[in-house]
Amino acid sequence: MVEGDGCHRVAAAHRKSLVGRKFKASSPNGRFSAGAQAIAKAGGVLLRIEVHGKNLFYFFGRARGSPTLVVHIHFGMAGAFAVYKQEEPETTPNTRLRLESIDSGGRGPPVVAHLSAMTVQHGAPAALYATLAAKLGPDPLREDADPEALMEKCVGAKKAIGLILMDQSCIAGVGNIYRSETLYQAQIHPEQPANTLTRAELLGLWRTIVRDMQAGFKSGSIWGKKKGPLCYSRTKSACGGKVKEWVLGGRNVFACAKRQRLDKGRKPVDVGRGRLRPGTAHLGKVVTAAVAEGRKRKLGESFAVQHVALKDDATLAGARRAQAAARRAKASPSRSAMKRRKGASA
């Protein structure tokens, strides 16, 4: 699943490479034909991009005008939005939208974009964007995120904090990996009722989520500067405690028996009010998509562990080099095998 930091990385890159450009839109697999026609009718200029958690919104209209159309995107488990300024690869059966720049005169080099995603829908900004955004909780990577909205949800919730974190109407952008990792760091058991957590605990959890997701946004890896997970999908946590795995809300969750204790005797508490700084604008330069993918390959980490939605010319070239190296390795006999054959012939 593409988590919130991955969606913000896509948006940040596309604000630089696509916003302000005019496009011809088409739907290679035919599943977004009406949307492609609507983009053309609106004027074809990408005016703005917004992200709320795992939801991206691309606003189209005419140059120097107000947007009259918005395209809502949710990548799902394995979507991607690729931008190519050099060689354009073939579209795939999953390519729902193709954008080709048709402007000229100082707007930049020709560019083509391929989108594949679980959800791609279009509509009027006031109806589609406003309605969907209003249903989502605060996004730790948006500048306007207010943790008080999460606090209010927790005060009235008897359900487990591990379920709250996966409820996009309570907090937008947190996925299954971040759930286990941030609760471990905050020393909170996933099944602890949300309304029994103190303000200090909830603020500590919010800070952990903001810090980890900002690190994921900047580095291109869900682990940030860490070498790997602290608790998620491990048998022993980073502190040496035994990790228990079970299903919570339909997804596997992980908790450390040493660091995360469930307190069933706790009573509900009043969390009060306060404010923290969220967002990404202050984070500076981010790691490129190609470097982030290269690190994943070097670590031998499956791309299914944290799917990377941001794609471009450099990631395409990196993928091709990796495929070629794999083919060469498969075709070439190993040194140990060669030694065994030499020994046998001797």
C-alpha positions, -999 to +999 in steps of 0.1 A: +000+000+000+012+035-008+012+054+025+008+091+030+045+100+027+047+083-007+017+103-020+032+136-008+065+127-026+045+122-058+027+155-054+060+174-045+077+161-076+047+168-099+043+204-086+077+210-101+074+190-133+037+192-142+018+221-126+013+249-151+016+227-181-011+220-207-019+184-215-036+162-240-053+134-220-061+099-230-070+066-213-049+037-227-069+010-210-102+027-216-112+028-179-109+066-176-120+077-211-147+101-197-122+116-173-097+122-201-124+139-222-133+161-192-097+172-187-097+184-224-130+201-220-118+219-188-088+233-207-061+207-200-039+229-178-029+214-145-033+242-120-028+227-086-022+195-066-035+187-031-029+156-009-049+144+020-034+112+034-035+086+007-057+107-016-043+129-044-063+156-061-052+171-095-070+203-105-074+212-141-087+243-159-076+270-183-043+290-180-046+317-153-081+306-145-098+288-117-099+250-117-132+236-131-123+199-128-105+177-102-092+142-107-091+121-075-065+094-072-060+066-047-031+043-056-043+013-036-017-015-032+005-010-062-004+021-082+022+045-097+024+079-114+054+081-138+067+112-155+090+108-185+110+136-202+132+113-222+122+079-236+085+070-231+079+033-224+049+014-236+017+018-215+005-013-196-030-028-192-032-009-159-025+026-174-057+045-168-045+079-178-018+092-201-009+129-202+011+144-230+023+181-228+011+202-257+023+236-246+055+253-259+075+285-255+095+283-223+073+259-205+100+232-204+108+201-223+080+178-236+067+155-209+045+124-207+029+110-176+014+075-170-010+069-142-021+035-128-042+034-097-070+016-079-092+047-079-092+074-105-124+096-107-133+131-118-158+158-109-163+194-099-139+207-072-167+219-050-185+186-051-158+159-053-128+175-036-146+194-008-168+164+000-139+139+002-115+161+020-141+169+047-144+132+055-106+128+062-088+134+094-057+155+099-028+146+076+006+149+095+023+160+063-001+189+055+008+224+068-027+229+080-029+196+100-045+201+134-038+173+159-067+185+180-090+169+155-074+135+163-075+143+200-113+148+198-117+115+180-098+097+207-117+113+236-149+098+224-136+065+212-137+033+232-120+014+203-083+005+202-058+032+193-045+007+166-079+009+149-080+047+152-047+051+134-060+030+105-092+050+103-086+077+076-114+098+090-094+101+123-059+106+109-051+105+072-021+089+057-010+064+083-009+028+070-002-006+085+036-003+088+035+032+103+009+019+128+031-008+143+063+013+141+050+044+157+030+027+185+062+007+193+082+039+196+055+056+216+053+026+239+016+022+234-001-012+229-022-013+197-053-025+217-052+002+243-086+020+242-080+054+226-100+073+253-077+060+281-046+076+267-034+108+283-028+140+264+010+136+268+007+101+253-014+112+224+009+142+217+039+119+219+023+096+194+014+125+171+050+137+173+063+102+165+040+099+135+049+134+122+086+127+126+085+093+110+064+104+081+085+134+075+116+112+075+098+089+050+089+118+028+125+132+028+143+099+024+119+080+001+120+051+026+094+043+052+122+035+076+137+070+073+173+070+085+168+037+104+182+005+088+149-013+089+118-019+111+120-017+148+090-039+154+070-045+123+073-080+109+100-090+134+101-118+159+122-097+183+120-059+185+149-035+185+149-035+223+151-073+224+115-080+234+094-107+220+071-095+192+035-107+190+016-107+157-021-108+154-049-094+132-064-060+142-089-044+119-083-069+091-045-062+090-016-078+108-003-057+137+029-062+157+037-053+193+066-058+217+058-077+249+086-058+267+079-022+256+041-022+249+019-033+278-019-034+276-035-017+306-071-030+308-078-012+341-073+024+327-101+049+328-110+075+301-091+108+305-095+144+293-068+153+269-071+192+269-058+213+240-025+224+223-007+226+189+023+212+170+039+219+136+031+194+109+038+196+071+067+192+047+075+227+034+103+232+060+120+198+053+143+210+025+158+188-002+144+152-005+161+120-018+152+113-054+130+084-064+158+066-081+181+068-051+154+056-028+146+026-051+183+019-054+187+017-016+158-008-015+175-030-041+208-028-022+190-039+010+173-067-008+140-053+004+108-064-015+091-036-033+058-050-019+070-040+016+066-003+009+054+003-026+070+033-044+045+052-065+068+080-077+084+070-110+104+089-136+131+085-163+158+077-136+137+050-119+130+034-153+167+033-161+175+019-127+149-008-131+163-018-165+199-019-151+187-041-123+169-065-147+199-067-169+222-075-139+198-102-128+198-117-163+236-117-164+238-133-129+214-160-139+233-167-171+268-168-155+277-198-134+288-191-099+325-192-089+319-221-066+302-241-093+331-234-117+356-246-091+336-278-085+336-285-123+373-278-125+380-301-096+359-329-112+377-326-145+411-327-128 
